[in-house]
Amino acid sequence: LFEDNAEHGLGMFLGQKAIRDRLIACVERIAGKTECAELKELCTAYLDTVDDGQANAEASAKLIEKLESINCDCSERKEILASKEYLSKKSVWIFGGDGWAYDIGYGGLDHVIASGEDVNIMVFDTEVYSNTGGQASKASRLGQVAQFAAAGKAIGKKNLAEIAMSYGYVYVAQIAMGADMNQTLKALKEAEAYHGPSIIIGYAPCEMHGVKGGMTNCQEEMKKAVAAGYWQTF
């Protein structure tokens, strides 16, 4: 998990991927030379599920258990067990707010989704710079009143979802948990299962919005925003 630093998240993913690629090659070599039918079957089950997070976790655990029970000097076995925590498929998520994603960190985010790598990005869209007092950002709406836009923002909101869609190979979703929890879970599961970059943009009312009744009502605010057509889910 990484916060507000897309390129750092990508770098950590690539580092893990390099280690795992070496381990996959070790499993392939073991599968090709072992005379143990059970070990060969476990290697095959692992190799058949390398891109399936849930299935690969189970296959990795069984393979590691078998390798640990064997007493031999196989160099591939030693390398796998030395880095066994990297054997199974990892899920990498990068979290950040809209000020980062739409604005000050957009260049890094764009670089990450353009990479084509299997990373997931979650954007909490409050439509202002929430952490620093509620200043207007590129995620703020046309006419929205905020710090640095006291008379209302003069230009419309940047459409991050459409920009990401334009690549043609990025999974894109917009969610509002208070409006549709099932759609939220569906988007998260689809993003995780997608073999490539994914970005989920979530509507996130914050205290800078002056929500009537306080933040205990933020889920209801999400529901109202979607019902009114202010925020779209897809």
C-alpha distance (Angstrom), angle and dihedral (degrees) to the residues before:
residue distance angle dihedral
L1 . . .
F2 3.80 . .
E3 3.79 130.3 .
D4 3.81 127.3 -146.1
N5 3.81 94.3 -19.8
A6 3.79 113.6 92.6
E7 3.79 95.9 172.0
H8 3.80 92.6 50.7
G9 3.79 88.9 52.0
L10 3.80 90.6 49.7
G11 3.80 90.7 48.7
M12 3.79 91.9 52.5
F13 3.80 89.8 48.1
L14 3.80 92.1 51.2
G15 3.81 91.2 48.0
Q16 3.80 91.6 52.7
K17 3.80 90.6 43.8
A18 3.82 92.2 54.3
I19 3.81 91.2 52.9
R20 3.79 92.5 45.0
D21 3.81 92.7 49.1
R22 3.81 88.6 57.7
L23 3.80 90.7 49.7
I24 3.81 91.8 48.9
A25 3.82 88.6 53.5
C26 3.82 88.5 51.6
V27 3.80 91.3 52.4
E28 3.80 89.8 49.6
R29 3.79 91.2 52.8
I30 3.81 92.5 47.8
A31 3.82 90.5 49.4
G32 3.79 89.5 52.0
K33 3.80 97.9 50.9
T34 3.81 108.3 27.4
E35 3.80 119.8 108.3
C36 3.82 91.7 -162.8
A37 3.82 108.3 103.5
E38 3.80 93.1 -158.1
L39 3.80 94.0 51.1
K40 3.80 91.3 46.6
E41 3.80 89.9 51.8
L42 3.81 91.9 50.1
C43 3.81 91.2 48.9
T44 3.80 90.6 50.6
A45 3.81 91.6 48.7
Y46 3.81 89.1 51.7
L47 3.81 94.5 47.9
D48 3.80 91.9 47.3
T49 3.82 91.3 56.9
V50 3.82 103.5 39.0
D51 3.83 92.4 122.1
D52 3.81 97.2 41.3
G53 3.81 108.9 86.3
Q54 3.80 99.5 -160.5
A55 3.81 97.9 38.9
N56 3.79 92.7 42.7
A57 3.80 92.7 52.9
E58 3.79 89.5 58.2
A59 3.80 93.5 43.8
S60 3.82 90.9 48.4
A61 3.81 92.6 51.4
K62 3.80 92.2 51.6
L63 3.80 92.9 46.4
I64 3.81 92.8 49.0
E65 3.80 90.9 48.7
K66 3.80 90.4 52.7
L67 3.80 94.2 46.4
E68 3.80 91.0 49.8
S69 3.79 90.2 53.9
I70 3.80 92.6 54.5
N71 3.79 120.8 87.4
C72 3.80 107.5 -152.2
D73 3.80 141.2 117.6
C74 3.81 95.6 -120.2
S75 3.82 107.6 148.9
E76 3.82 92.1 -148.4
R77 3.81 90.8 54.0
K78 3.80 90.8 51.1
E79 3.81 92.6 49.2
I80 3.81 93.3 49.0
L81 3.80 93.7 48.7
A82 3.81 92.2 45.4
S83 3.82 90.1 58.7
K84 3.80 100.6 23.6
E85 3.81 93.4 137.8
Y86 3.82 87.9 69.6
L87 3.81 96.5 49.8
S88 3.81 98.1 89.6
K89 3.81 124.5 65.3
K90 3.81 111.3 -87.9
S91 3.78 127.0 -144.3
V92 3.81 112.6 -137.5
W93 3.82 119.0 -164.1
I94 3.81 125.9 -178.8
F95 3.81 116.1 -160.0
G96 3.79 128.2 -163.2
G97 3.77 146.8 140.5
D98 3.78 129.1 -103.1
G99 3.81 94.8 -101.3
W100 3.80 87.5 61.7
A101 3.81 98.5 37.5
Y102 3.80 99.1 43.4
D103 3.77 98.6 29.8
I104 3.81 134.8 8.8
G105 3.81 95.5 22.0
Y106 3.79 98.3 33.1
G107 3.81 95.0 107.6
G108 3.79 91.2 58.1
L109 3.80 93.0 44.2
D110 3.80 90.8 49.9
H111 3.80 90.3 50.4
V112 3.80 90.8 52.7
I113 3.81 97.1 49.7
A114 3.81 89.9 44.1
S115 3.81 90.0 54.9
G116 3.80 92.5 73.4
E117 3.81 90.6 -138.6
D118 3.81 123.2 144.5
V119 3.82 99.6 -101.2
N120 3.79 130.7 128.9
I121 3.81 126.7 -138.6
M122 3.80 124.8 -161.9
V123 3.81 117.3 -165.9
F124 3.81 119.8 -164.4
D125 3.80 101.0 -152.6
T126 3.81 111.7 -157.3
E127 3.82 90.5 155.2
V128 3.82 91.6 -128.9
Y129 3.82 138.6 60.0
S130 3.80 92.6 -89.3
N131 3.82 99.6 176.2
T132 3.81 94.5 55.4
G133 3.79 102.1 43.7
G134 3.79 108.0 -70.5
Q135 3.80 104.2 -68.5
A136 3.79 119.1 171.3
S137 3.80 116.2 -95.6
K138 3.80 135.8 -179.1
A139 3.81 85.7 -86.6
S140 3.82 92.0 60.5
R141 3.80 116.8 106.9
L142 3.80 129.3 -114.6
G143 3.80 107.9 -84.0
Q144 3.81 93.7 10.7
V145 3.81 113.6 148.5
A146 3.82 113.7 -133.1
Q147 3.78 139.7 131.5
F148 3.83 108.6 -58.3
A149 3.82 86.9 21.1
A150 3.81 102.2 61.3
A151 3.80 92.7 150.8
G152 3.80 93.4 44.8
K153 3.80 129.1 -77.6
A154 3.80 110.3 -71.1
I155 3.82 98.3 -149.5
G156 3.80 133.0 47.4
K157 3.78 130.0 -102.5
K158 3.79 120.2 -79.0
N159 3.81 109.7 -112.9
L160 3.79 102.0 -131.8
A161 3.80 92.8 171.2
E162 3.82 93.5 57.0
I163 3.80 91.2 46.4
A164 3.81 90.5 53.6
M165 3.82 91.3 45.4
S166 3.80 90.9 54.8
Y167 3.81 90.4 71.8
G168 3.78 90.1 66.9
Y169 3.81 96.1 -144.3
V170 3.82 102.8 63.8
Y171 3.81 122.6 100.2
V172 3.81 107.0 -130.5
A173 3.80 129.8 -172.9
Q174 3.80 138.2 164.1
I175 3.77 118.7 -153.1
A176 3.80 141.3 -179.5
M177 3.78 109.4 -169.9
G178 3.79 95.1 -160.5
A179 3.80 90.9 54.1
D180 3.82 98.8 46.4
M181 3.79 122.4 0.7
N182 3.81 92.3 179.8
Q183 3.81 91.7 56.1
T184 3.82 89.2 48.0
L185 3.81 92.5 54.0
K186 3.82 91.5 43.2
A187 3.81 91.6 53.3
L188 3.82 92.7 48.2
K189 3.80 92.2 49.4
E190 3.80 93.0 46.2
A191 3.81 91.9 48.5
E192 3.80 90.9 50.2
A193 3.81 92.5 48.1
Y194 3.83 94.3 46.7
H195 3.81 113.0 101.7
G196 3.78 97.9 -137.5
P197 3.81 140.4 36.3
S198 3.77 117.5 -34.8
I199 3.79 132.8 -174.5
I200 3.79 127.1 -166.1
I201 3.80 119.2 -169.1
G202 3.78 113.4 -159.4
Y203 3.80 125.4 -165.6
A204 3.81 105.6 -124.5
P205 3.82 118.7 -177.7
C206 3.80 110.0 -157.1
E207 3.80 137.1 -170.9
M208 3.81 89.3 -92.8
H209 3.83 86.7 70.4
G210 3.81 92.1 64.3
V211 3.79 92.1 -129.6
K212 3.79 108.7 -157.3
G213 3.80 109.2 -109.9
G214 3.80 92.6 15.4
M215 3.78 134.6 -91.0
T216 3.80 92.4 -45.9
N217 3.82 84.1 80.5
C218 3.81 97.7 50.8
Q219 3.83 93.5 105.9
E220 3.79 89.0 54.7
E221 3.82 89.6 49.1
M222 3.83 89.1 55.7
K223 3.79 90.3 51.5
K224 3.81 91.8 50.3
A225 3.81 92.4 46.8
V226 3.81 92.0 55.1
A227 3.81 94.0 42.4
A228 3.82 90.4 52.2
G229 3.81 93.1 48.7
Y230 3.81 92.1 -115.3
W231 3.82 91.2 120.2
Q232 3.79 125.2 30.1
T233 3.80 125.1 -149.8
F234 3.81 122.5 -154.4
